[in-house]
Amino acid sequence: MKSILKNKKAIELSVNMIVVLIISIVVFTLGIFFVKQIYSYATKTTNDVGEEFDASVQDLLCENREIVCIPKDSADLAQEKNPYYGVVIMYVGNTATQDFKLRVENSIYLDKMGASTTNNFPSANIKYVAEKFTVKNNGVAKKKIALVPTGVKSGTYAFNVKVMCTDGSGNTQNCNPIGNTYPEQYGPTQKIYLYVP
């Protein structure tokens, strides 16, 4: 009789331990879930605030009414993993709307010793919206250019950024209000720089 009573107590102790273990696992899992929810909300909020701040800075830096403006024209790969540049286009013309597209071209590469080259430009993966976009007269468009360097050499990279006027099918057309030597280019050529340590 005593051995049966001992076995009952042992089984009861084992069952209680299993119940406590299951409840602990459930509470731990719920805790991890809530922490993850709070962290993702904080990250999203931080990103949203950062984007709003970037937009505000772009507006302030381009307030002098240039028709094409790049507020931040340089980036250091040591400080930014995937640098991007904002391009602000303000259309002032004779038509109600105008179609544009961005063109980013290699300009010059300076190695660490200061030697420059325009030939054999080391590759950097440039991502930007190459499709046409429309801007209303006296309207503003904001576009991003992302540089995703992979396997590039140390040095300074310079790129030309051109805003090209296009017709409805995406072909370049004359629209330059300044009347420079490239009539299909809207505004002056802008430069962006990437420093690779």
C-alpha positions as CSV (number, residue, x, y, z in Angstrom):
1,M,0.0,0.0,0.0
2,K,2.9,2.4,0.8
3,S,4.6,1.7,-2.5
4,I,1.3,2.5,-4.4
5,L,1.0,5.7,-2.5
6,K,4.7,6.6,-3.3
7,N,4.1,5.9,-7.0
8,K,1.0,8.1,-6.9
9,K,3.0,10.9,-5.4
10,A,5.8,10.4,-8.0
11,I,3.3,10.4,-10.9
12,E,1.5,13.5,-9.5
13,L,4.9,15.3,-9.2
14,S,5.8,14.3,-12.8
15,V,2.5,15.5,-14.1
16,N,2.8,18.8,-12.2
17,M,6.3,19.3,-13.6
18,I,5.1,18.7,-17.2
19,V,2.2,21.1,-16.7
20,V,4.5,23.8,-15.4
21,L,7.0,23.2,-18.2
22,I,4.2,23.5,-20.9
23,I,2.9,26.7,-19.3
24,S,6.4,28.1,-19.1
25,I,7.0,27.3,-22.8
26,V,3.7,29.0,-23.8
27,V,4.5,32.1,-21.7
28,F,8.1,32.3,-23.1
29,T,6.8,32.0,-26.7
30,L,4.2,34.7,-26.1
31,G,6.9,36.9,-24.6
32,I,9.1,36.5,-27.7
33,F,6.2,37.2,-30.0
34,F,5.4,40.5,-28.1
35,V,9.0,41.6,-28.1
36,K,9.2,40.9,-31.8
37,Q,6.0,42.9,-32.5
38,I,7.4,45.8,-30.5
39,Y,10.8,45.7,-32.2
40,S,9.2,45.6,-35.7
41,Y,6.9,48.5,-34.9
42,A,9.9,50.5,-33.6
43,T,11.9,49.7,-36.7
44,K,9.1,50.7,-39.0
45,T,8.5,53.9,-37.1
46,T,12.2,54.7,-37.2
47,N,12.3,54.1,-41.0
48,D,9.2,56.2,-41.6
49,V,10.7,59.1,-39.5
50,G,14.0,58.8,-41.4
51,E,12.2,59.0,-44.8
52,E,10.2,62.0,-43.7
53,F,13.4,63.7,-42.5
54,D,15.2,62.9,-45.8
55,A,12.3,64.4,-47.7
56,S,12.3,67.5,-45.5
57,V,16.1,67.9,-46.0
58,Q,15.7,67.6,-49.7
59,D,13.0,70.2,-49.7
60,L,15.2,72.6,-47.7
61,L,18.3,72.0,-49.8
62,C,16.5,72.5,-53.1
63,E,14.5,75.6,-52.1
64,N,16.5,77.9,-54.3
65,R,14.3,76.8,-57.2
66,E,16.9,75.0,-59.4
67,I,15.0,73.0,-62.0
68,V,17.2,69.9,-61.3
69,C,18.8,69.5,-57.8
70,I,20.6,66.7,-56.0
71,P,20.6,67.7,-52.3
72,K,23.2,65.1,-51.2
73,D,25.8,64.6,-53.9
74,S,28.3,62.4,-52.2
75,A,28.4,59.2,-50.1
76,D,31.1,57.3,-48.2
77,L,30.8,53.5,-48.4
78,A,32.5,53.3,-45.0
79,Q,29.5,55.0,-43.5
80,E,26.6,53.8,-45.7
81,K,26.2,50.2,-46.9
82,N,23.9,51.0,-49.8
83,P,24.0,54.7,-50.5
84,Y,21.3,56.5,-52.4
85,Y,20.9,60.0,-53.8
86,G,17.8,62.0,-54.2
87,V,17.1,63.9,-57.5
88,V,14.5,66.7,-57.4
89,I,13.1,67.8,-60.7
90,M,10.9,71.0,-60.9
91,Y,9.2,71.3,-64.3
92,V,8.7,74.9,-65.5
93,G,7.7,74.9,-69.1
94,N,5.1,75.8,-71.8
95,T,3.1,72.5,-71.6
96,A,0.7,71.2,-68.9
97,T,2.9,68.2,-68.3
98,Q,6.3,66.8,-69.4
99,D,7.7,63.3,-69.5
100,F,11.2,62.8,-68.2
101,K,13.6,59.9,-67.6
102,L,16.9,59.8,-65.6
103,R,20.2,58.8,-67.2
104,V,23.2,58.0,-65.0
105,E,26.5,57.6,-66.7
106,N,30.1,56.8,-65.6
107,S,32.1,60.0,-65.4
108,I,35.5,59.4,-63.8
109,Y,37.3,57.1,-61.4
110,L,40.2,58.2,-59.1
111,D,42.2,55.5,-57.4
112,K,43.8,56.0,-54.0
113,M,46.9,57.3,-55.6
114,G,45.0,60.0,-57.4
115,A,45.3,58.6,-60.9
116,S,42.2,59.1,-62.9
117,T,40.6,57.1,-65.7
118,T,37.5,57.3,-67.8
119,N,38.4,54.1,-69.6
120,N,37.9,50.7,-68.0
121,F,35.6,52.3,-65.4
122,P,35.3,49.7,-62.5
123,S,31.7,48.5,-62.3
124,A,29.3,49.7,-59.7
125,N,25.7,48.4,-59.8
126,I,23.6,51.5,-60.3
127,K,19.8,51.2,-59.7
128,Y,17.4,53.9,-60.6
129,V,14.1,54.4,-62.4
130,A,14.9,54.4,-66.1
131,E,11.3,54.5,-67.1
132,K,9.7,57.7,-68.0
133,F,7.8,59.7,-65.4
134,T,5.5,62.7,-65.8
135,V,5.7,66.0,-64.0
136,K,3.0,68.7,-64.1
137,N,3.9,72.3,-65.0
138,N,5.3,74.0,-61.9
139,G,5.2,70.5,-60.2
140,V,8.0,68.6,-58.5
141,A,9.2,65.0,-58.9
142,K,11.5,63.2,-56.5
143,K,13.5,60.2,-57.7
144,K,16.1,58.0,-56.0
145,I,19.4,56.7,-57.5
146,A,20.9,53.8,-55.5
147,L,24.5,52.7,-55.9
148,V,25.0,49.1,-54.9
149,P,28.8,48.6,-55.2
150,T,29.9,44.9,-55.4
151,G,33.5,44.0,-55.8
152,V,34.6,47.6,-56.6
153,K,38.1,48.9,-56.1
154,S,39.0,51.5,-53.5
155,G,38.9,55.1,-54.7
156,T,36.4,57.8,-55.8
157,Y,33.7,57.2,-58.4
158,A,32.0,60.1,-60.1
159,F,28.8,59.7,-62.1
160,N,26.9,62.1,-64.4
161,V,23.2,62.5,-63.7
162,K,21.1,63.8,-66.6
163,V,17.3,64.4,-66.7
164,M,16.2,63.8,-70.2
165,C,12.9,65.0,-71.8
166,T,10.9,62.3,-73.5
167,D,7.9,62.1,-75.6
168,G,5.0,59.7,-74.8
169,S,6.8,56.7,-76.1
170,G,10.0,57.3,-74.1
171,N,12.2,58.7,-76.9
172,T,14.2,61.9,-76.0
173,Q,12.9,65.2,-77.3
174,N,13.8,68.8,-77.2
175,C,12.5,70.7,-74.2
176,N,15.4,72.5,-72.5
177,P,14.3,75.9,-71.2
178,I,18.0,76.9,-70.8
179,G,18.9,76.2,-74.4
180,N,22.3,74.5,-73.8
181,T,24.1,72.3,-76.3
182,Y,22.0,69.2,-75.5
183,P,18.4,70.4,-76.1
184,E,16.8,67.1,-75.0
185,Q,18.5,67.4,-71.6
186,Y,16.4,69.2,-68.9
187,G,18.7,71.4,-66.8
188,P,22.5,71.1,-66.3
189,T,24.3,67.8,-65.8
190,Q,24.6,67.0,-62.1
191,K,27.4,65.0,-60.5
192,I,27.2,62.4,-57.7
193,Y,30.3,60.9,-55.9
194,L,30.9,57.6,-54.2
195,Y,34.0,57.2,-51.9
196,V,35.1,53.6,-51.5
197,P,37.6,53.0,-48.7
